[in-house]
Amino acid sequence: MSPKKEHEVSRMSEYINQLLCTGSADTIHHVVDVGSGQGYLSRALQNLGLHVLALDSNEIQTSGAERWKAKEAARRQKQLKKGKDAQSVPDCNDPLFQPHVATSVLSAFTASTNITHSHMGSLTHQTICINPRTLQLSIHDWIFSYEDDQITDCTGMIGDFLVDNIGQRTAEEKPVPVVMVALHACGSLTPDVLRAFLSNYRRPSAPGLRIWTAQALVVVGCCYNLMALEDFPLSRSLRERTPVATLPLASRHLAAQIPSQWLRNETSVRKTSLAIRKVVFRALLQPVLEIIGAREASANRTSHDVKEFHGAGQTPENRQLGKLPDAAYKDWETFLDCATSKTGVRLDQITTQLPAYIHDKHRRRQLESALSVLHVLRCIMGPAIESLILLDRYEWIREELSQSSEAQESSPMDVDLVNLFDQATGSGRNVAIVIKPREWPNMI
């Protein structure tokens, strides 16, 4: 695990542990890690005595997480053979490894089953195509599997969705509280996790039909450039403005920038300089790529609308160029040679169509300087754009929670934005969206 990932997993698992300890540690033992990847956070939460469902849409990631899980099991088995305590940890005073439930304490729902769990909790990995519906169904099936002999099938609602063969329980049994978490949920995954949570919150099932309830949520998003267009704006506050606020793809790319960290050390300066040079060189190459696109469109007698991709480097021609190694950006001549070789373009055949700066060093240097300044100025807007996205989600959640609480007489919930990670460690996306019952103490 990289130092950056170790920092993120440690801080987030500790925050979740403290949130549950100060909130309702005696009743909450189930956590769903959405977009779990290699399972680093999932295993940390399992080590806290929690039962974890780790969901990811990538089978390779899930397989990798399973291998890590098997290695950990083998290590613990080896410790047992050596007569050591298989549950020992390096530092028993570290809050990251302090289980908030005792060995014998399970949820009211699982206590009556024949499944045995140690105080290290349990971990279940699944690969699914994650959306609000499949997320809720997976949680339902996971919880339902504990008591499949004690629950009868029927048709009912899971959140906003009508589902056949769901579990029916007695009216006296309370639904199992579940905490939903996600560490760097990419693109639209963050809004989808929020939709699943809100769907469960605003549509409580009839007595006996609801076997789990979304009790709290801690989500850190990332990759805003991969958001679907319908994921911004979400709040009525922005959707009802005239004109409606929009974020084109180029702006969503900027939301990932953290210029405050560019100059923190020599390595950061070197990486920042290379990143700016990449943007500038590829911008200077656009006339060549446009010629390629025009030729191909003419040859195929087709046209393509690239309006959405302007400024984002994701036109068909740019995708054809693809990713070049860092060494290709040593200087303009090296870059031009690598780029034309990869795209199969001979500049001598299109000389009359090229702008003068392609071979005019003085003119090109002027443009390089101007484009570098422009790109830096655009990047400085990045944190403001990310703040706009986060505040839109925050306001949308507040609107939904308020409306649902009034309509359903549900227990009131609060939403907050928490600065969870230290950006100096490389954790650019450091703000968590946290939803919790209002009666739980606020976390500092």
Disulfide bonds with the S-S distance in Angstrom:
none
